Amino acid sequence: MRAHELPLGIDLGSKRVRMALATDSSHGIRIEAISVRDRTGVDDDMLAMLLEEMRDELGARTRQCCMALNCTEARIDSLSLPSMSTRERRSAAIIDAERRLGRDDGRAVRVFRTESVDRYAIGITARSSVETRKALARRAGLRLVRIEHECAAYRSLGSAVECVIDVGGSSTRVFEYEAIIPTVHLFDEGGQNITSEIARSLQIDHHNAELRKRIVGTLGECEAAFRRFLTWLTSILVRRHEAPRGSVLMVGNGSRVPEFRSLCAERFPPGSIAGSCAALERSSYPMDVCRAAFSDWALAIALSTIVDASG
């Protein structure tokens, strides 16, 4: 079976944009290449040009793409419904969203099937978030075929994924997949808080503190920040009936700090924290590159490996 390209996975991060190209064949899904660009100070028109440039760099033939909504832009709720038509389910979902959140003509509501026959997931977001991504794709000469919630996208990295810890710049999110509908936990601190604490402790500027964090870690300069995170993470884990039996993914640039990873490793069963994924390990990138870059590339990879995206 000849490999065919899947839609490009595009992660529109606050500071960087990542694009992943994946192919699917009888040997499985394989990451062909990843492209990354800094988007600090980049307006929408320049971002569209960057996406065109990145696609050319990857050598992609496809113009289809997938993007994600983060958990501050969209929410996922659950709803039990009897047997009914697709139109009736959507109407019921809109009514339920209005009951929970009030009426809003600028809201987009979608219904998704789950593994349970009568249980559905409801995706709720502002129409403007969807339209902004569609317009960006058009300007870049791409066709947006799917918009996925970030916590649902990570499931494409493997059915064994049970928990994702995403350490962003200004917040940390934990996605749990014990139930039919993923559970999202938010913590209002992220990698920038660690950088600020290094800068304050060593009396250096933010830029040099960020470089130090990336190169040598914190070397004990962020005990207060780590204590706050550890208290929060422990409060989540004690709610669980048992320790995760599947994989735990640590993603986001902040998760690459050695001390952060060590703290999490102490809280999860040995060997449960995954350092990469099968699709990336099938690529031509050396294994050390895969493991070093996976946390930064993870969402783009996840979006590029959703096999049914073009449907």
Steps between C-alpha positions, in 0.01 A plus 500: 500500500642836397536760773265795471529836669269585787385860557772723640491542878537869593561607860449876531689559824520842662874530425566238234308329222569136417395303194521121471474288185397135548432214259289187544581161348477130580803550727314755713496876536841664466613857560685614190616842620436782746538873438515763777497880485508780758177702483583773753395836354353332190164633373236286326622574148858413589379186679324386182825553310687299763255210458553504122876501552481214752290286267754551222781413740329172589456414131132427561265441208185521709334833574265354758570584862380454858516760777406497867302708746650524848302456818469876558325534160281190508346264749379144481188390688304177495134436428285187512257477208252237379498376141435797269612652172821701459300824467301423815820423696652831394185689603503324836867590546436867423213508750719334763782750438257791537369348823853478644657815357215726391401599149777613266453527123878515458547151644581188295381164631592156361403150608736202494437131556679321784560135580171499692185452290291771669779734615620785281773761529404862437766739374424866576700798375462848355432508125772763470763246615395266219472773236841644589666164434309447177604844375864439593501169312349664190761776500772234523355308205387215726166329558402453863328161518481459877516708818564286806499579871859464621419246772318276249780534243757340731303174494622441144846437649380166636205334669722432803537873572322553831630838609664803335688769692537808280730769643447813296647845542237648733300196613515126555226261395441140593269293277369174643327232293353270766141590412318510167550878486855626571549693823694827481688647799647852481784655701575870444877462496736370235850529361503880520453484877806278530701740281387799707601328821848422360538863391393628840717256694816561296425867425537453125273608215216284367681412175807361675283322755315325216830397338627366831182302556521338155870417521563393861156490663421687823770357728287551807401862428125433472403308810194715571362464145556125500338464843188679376481277193565184700222586746259552211601181315475295818149634561399364158662162548341435840156528336580202280390154609834356393827597335499529118543164332560652157748754368552849639608759242694809609477770234564871465834676525478534878491123541855477364646645822682203662381578854140517381521159335664353810216625720240342273695173474480469878118524485434242226579128469849418363510496121159661455631835369534471122793675336375479141230336286495223240438730203802716586721200571427370147639825357853553372586720800759345736350364821676757718343778289157335530521485877643851537247666269186293560359719778528807274363329187231287667185697412601548135576126480169413664307718254685351203426140603119522524431250222136596438574874480422525130166335547 
